[in-house]
Structures are given as C-alpha cells and as structure tokens.
Amino acid sequence: MGFHCLMVFFLFPSDFLENMDTTPHLDSRVLSLIFLSSFVFVHCQSDDASVMQALEQSINPPSSLGWTDSDPCKWQNVGCSSDNRVTRIQIGHQKLKSSLPPSLANLTFL
C-alpha cells in the first residue's frame, strides 16, 4: 500500500557447488544447501516522499513555506519519525487554496 520493498538474495554458490552431484537435476541436498547459504535482505521504504511531492504539486506552495528540498522531512512545517515517515503537516493559516490529493490517505503515520 504505502511501501516499496526491495528484496535481495545473497547466494554463495561455492558453498554448494562442491557438494552437488553430477546429475542434471537438483536433489533435496542441493536445495537445502541453497536455502541455508542464502541470506535475505529486505529493505522497505515508505512512499511518503512521493505523497508529499504530490501534495506539493497540488497546493503549489509559496517559497515562504520552505518546501524546496527534495526530502520532505527537511521541509518547514513537516515532521517525520526517525524512519522518515511523515507524522505532522502544519500548513494552516498559509492562505492556500487547492484540493488535497487522494494519495494523502497513504500517510499512515499522521
């Protein structure tokens, strides 16, 4: 929903190639070794930055709002958690007139 995940598998073929028999099929020993010698790294990144960029385009904020950095967690009037999830947007009393993008609902840490 609001996440993009990257999954990387690290395989170490040298760990199992020397134990593989010469038959053309993979037997259960080889599959077990592949499984045991694989390390999985999963990194999930929130989609908050793209939602905030959609909000920025929607409201076309004045430069005085301070939304000039590519990282919305560095924007004035925006607060983020330690893992860069948007937790606060305080843009009241700015005389902004616009509709809010539907993707704003994806900011689940507000």
C-alpha positions in Angstrom: 0.0 0.0 0.0 2.4 2.7 1.1 5.6 0.8 0.8 8.1 -0.2 -1.8 10.2 -3.1 -0.8 13.5 -4.3 -2.2 14.5 -7.9 -1.5 18.0 -9.0 -2.2 19.2 -12.6 -2.1 22.8 -13.3 -1.5 23.7 -16.8 -2.7 27.1 -18.3 -2.2 27.4 -20.9 -5.0 30.8 -22.1 -3.8 29.1 -23.4 -0.7 27.0 -25.9 -2.5 28.7 -26.5 -5.9 31.3 -28.7 -4.5 28.6 -30.9 -2.8 26.4 -31.1 -5.9 26.3 -34.5 -7.6 26.8 -34.7 -11.4 23.2 -35.5 -12.2 21.4 -32.8 -14.1 18.6 -32.5 -11.5 18.7 -30.6 -8.2 18.2 -33.0 -5.4 17.0 -32.1 -1.9 20.5 -31.8 -0.5 21.3 -29.1 -3.1 18.1 -27.3 -2.4 18.8 -27.4 1.3 22.2 -26.0 0.8 20.9 -23.2 -1.4 18.4 -22.4 1.3 20.9 -22.5 4.1 23.5 -20.5 2.2 21.1 -17.8 1.2 20.8 -14.6 3.2 17.8 -12.4 2.5 18.0 -8.6 3.0 14.7 -6.8 2.8 14.5 -3.0 2.8 11.2 -1.3 2.7 10.9 2.4 2.0 7.8 4.3 2.7 6.0 6.1 -0.2 5.6 9.2 2.0 8.0 11.2 -0.1 6.0 10.7 -3.3 2.8 11.5 -1.5 4.3 14.7 -0.1 5.5 15.7 -3.6 2.0 15.1 -4.9 0.7 17.4 -2.1 3.3 20.0 -3.0 2.3 19.9 -6.7 -1.4 20.1 -5.7 -1.1 23.1 -3.4 1.7 24.9 -5.3 3.1 26.4 -2.0 4.8 29.8 -1.8 8.5 29.7 -1.4 8.0 31.1 2.1 6.6 27.7 3.1 10.1 26.3 2.8 9.3 23.2 0.7 12.4 23.4 -1.5 14.4 20.3 -0.5 13.8 17.0 -2.3 13.4 15.4 1.1 10.0 16.3 2.6 11.4 15.5 6.1 13.5 18.6 5.7 10.6 20.8 4.8 9.4 23.5 7.2 6.1 22.7 8.9 6.5 18.9 8.3 7.5 16.5 11.0 8.9 13.0 10.4 9.7 10.0 12.5 13.2 8.6 12.8 12.5 6.3 9.9 11.4 9.2 7.7 7.6 8.6 7.9 5.6 11.9 7.8 4.0 12.4 11.2 2.9 16.0 11.0 2.0 18.6 8.4 1.2 22.1 9.8 0.3 24.3 6.9 -2.7 26.1 8.3 -3.0 29.9 8.1 -1.0 30.0 4.8 -3.9 31.1 2.6 -3.5 28.1 0.4 -6.4 27.2 -1.9 -6.4 23.8 -3.5 -7.8 20.3 -3.3 -5.8 17.6 -1.5 -4.5 14.7 -3.5 -6.3 11.3 -2.7 -2.8 9.8 -2.1 -2.7 11.8 1.2 -4.6 8.9 2.8 -1.4 6.9 2.4 0.4 9.0 5.0 -0.5 6.4 7.7 1.7 7.9 10.4 -0.1 11.3 10.5 
